[in-house]
């Protein structure tokens, strides 16, 4: 495999002559996920020349994260897009309903939040990204390049000055930029090329993701998110507009045991946790319908270099617990746009600007990752290694009847911690 490298000044100059295309831009965003697309849109609205590079040819692929949290909907409302987004097909989650040994338990309800959008919108990420890029394309200073596989960073006097990428036809292209942004996810190529280091942990769980069809009359009155805790098993059920998205949580390192047990055992496990899926599970006929999510939680010690900044999963890989990864990536994008729009317009971005973004966003990230770790270790893992059904301690039930306390988990899920707001000027 070809080794990734950063080009020196002389190498960059020599290879630029061989590049088929050289583009000059103020900000080059690598990665067309929710964080990268939102960042590009916000900067374009402020008049910044932005080039967004996405490695795939289109957005039409299977994403695991399809949730849009209240804070994101409020951002879209601030820039006049929330109502148009709601015109697209979607469903809503108002909170979790957990089946316990003592019956159903609803720890919180998002409808308690003081917002126009007291729910998590569930929409295929493909549809969401296409919506955002359509809106961004209305600005002449927004440039989207699909099928752009970044494989080199360009360094100029110790400063990252852009990227080199390869298109589908194997031609080489170069983007020279005042600032390069890595928003290319948990396996970030930009992070690998930059040499920025991750602090990694190994959560004790992994997840099998798969879908089941909706059948008329399914789960009427559901809040949209169901949790099923059995003896040694946990099943998360998300109601989408056209299907059920399921996540079977199991102990890390036990995937091969699940595969060896076969699909029939998987179907039995699902039905044991949710008997109403007895007909639905017949549609699971091939392991290719099931995806393994290896759960990881990590964070860069430093999110930036001179001329380069990481956001979203490129800077901090989030566990799927709570489904907050997209929310935090978009909050990173909002914070970055707030800090960087003016410096990019005047052509002067310093490492102090980049350090300020990490300073603003690192604390909320640390806190939510700590909460996720607690839930993984103290709740999920205990259920997975136990042969007893989950019971909610009476003191917890009592505390969550207090309205002020009950709002805390709703606020954490809906808005996160110390969320930024979109600045227009």
HELIX and SHEET records of a PDB file:
HELIX    1   1 UNK A    9  UNK A   16  1                                   8    
HELIX    2   2 UNK A   34  UNK A   45  1                                  12    
HELIX    3   3 UNK A   70  UNK A   78  1                                   9    
HELIX    4   4 UNK A   82  UNK A   86  1                                   5    
HELIX    5   5 UNK A  110  UNK A  112  5                                   3    
HELIX    6   6 UNK A  125  UNK A  136  1                                  12    
HELIX    7   7 UNK A  189  UNK A  194  1                                   6    
HELIX    8   8 UNK A  255  UNK A  261  1                                   7    
HELIX    9   9 UNK A  263  UNK A  273  1                                  11    
HELIX   10  10 UNK A  275  UNK A  277  5                                   3    
HELIX   11  11 UNK A  280  UNK A  283  5                                   4    
HELIX   12  12 UNK A  287  UNK A  289  5                                   3    
HELIX   13  13 UNK A  312  UNK A  314  5                                   3    
HELIX   14  14 UNK A  321  UNK A  323  5                                   3    
HELIX   15  15 UNK A  325  UNK A  346  1                                  22    
HELIX   16  16 UNK A  351  UNK A  375  1                                  25    
HELIX   17  17 UNK A  376  UNK A  380  3                                   5    
HELIX   18  18 UNK A  381  UNK A  384  1                                   4    
HELIX   19  19 UNK A  394  UNK A  399  1                                   6    
HELIX   20  20 UNK A  403  UNK A  415  1                                  13    
SHEET    1   A 7 UNK A   5  UNK A   7  0                                        
SHEET    2   A 7 UNK A 149  UNK A 156  1                                        
SHEET    3   A 7 UNK A 159  UNK A 166 -1                                        
SHEET    4   A 7 UNK A 172  UNK A 182 -1                                        
SHEET    5   A 7 UNK A  21  UNK A  30  1                                        
SHEET    6   A 7 UNK A  50  UNK A  54  1                                        
SHEET    7   A 7 UNK A 142  UNK A 146  1                                        
SHEET    1   B 6 UNK A   5  UNK A   7  0                                        
SHEET    2   B 6 UNK A 149  UNK A 156  1                                        
SHEET    3   B 6 UNK A 159  UNK A 166 -1                                        
SHEET    4   B 6 UNK A 172  UNK A 182 -1                                        
SHEET    5   B 6 UNK A 308  UNK A 310  1                                        
SHEET    6   B 6 UNK A 304  UNK A 305 -1                                        
SHEET    1   C 3 UNK A  67  UNK A  68  0                                        
SHEET    2   C 3 UNK A 120  UNK A 122 -1                                        
SHEET    3   C 3 UNK A  91  UNK A  93 -1                                        
SHEET    1   D 7 UNK A 103  UNK A 105  0                                        
SHEET    2   D 7 UNK A  95  UNK A 100 -1                                        
SHEET    3   D 7 UNK A 224  UNK A 229  1                                        
SHEET    4   D 7 UNK A 234  UNK A 239 -1                                        
SHEET    5   D 7 UNK A 243  UNK A 251 -1                                        
SHEET    6   D 7 UNK A 205  UNK A 213 -1                                        
SHEET    7   D 7 UNK A 291  UNK A 293 -1                                        
SHEET    1   E 3 UNK A 198  UNK A 201  0                                        
SHEET    2   E 3 UNK A 297  UNK A 300 -1                                        
SHEET    3   E 3 UNK A 316  UNK A 317 -1                                        
END                                                                             
